[in-house]
């Protein structure tokens, strides 16, 4: 059997934009009450429209009250393409509340499903049929696999924002150092490690909803990880257990973590008055 190509197949779906804001509380409290009420109402209406984009049933944007010093509000958006994400930015920029929002960070990515298992099967079957690697027949086999998987995985590729109370986001890389380099590990070994790594996540599936997005060539890290749960302790336990797995223990690098509490858009006016409820 010829050596397998090193790159696993992936499926891509929704474009994803994370926006992290600090709120100008001093400027807000110095604004007349009547103006504050008007601005809060207009912001809630806009966010309600963004939440269910184009009147759809899926929740495609969500607002979170952020914990810690890194910011005050987090907005997460899923759209079918990057043009839709850019339109979200423009819509927000025209809203009066935007005058009080200071964007301190953002992250751009695209929902990604890695196909390590089916990649290996597809490559081996194509080779067994005598197809030349990357030749027309080979490419046809690969494309057929991707189309079949995309149809089966459509709900995961174009997800709704899960209806949970807590949210955690962090970016991550695979190491590419002189001593440890994920991209030099043979495909078969990476496939086996990713299989074992995925088993941990599946054990927490009843507690934590996870959405992985790819950002190679799109932002400063290689992947973004969104976790959703009604119990924030589940984030800690899941990530802690994964640290002992070889994929994370040897090959992973992590960026900053951001945690928020879901803020329904109808409760934004209360939040702007200093209350979660």
Helices and strands as residue ranges (DSSP letters): E 10-23, H 25-29, H 33-51, G 53-55, E 61-66, E 73-79, H 82-93, G 96-100, E 101-114, H 116-128, H 136-152, H 154-157, E 166-174, G 182-184, H 187-203, E 209-214, E 223-229, H 232-243, H 246-251, E 252-262, G 265-267, H 268-271
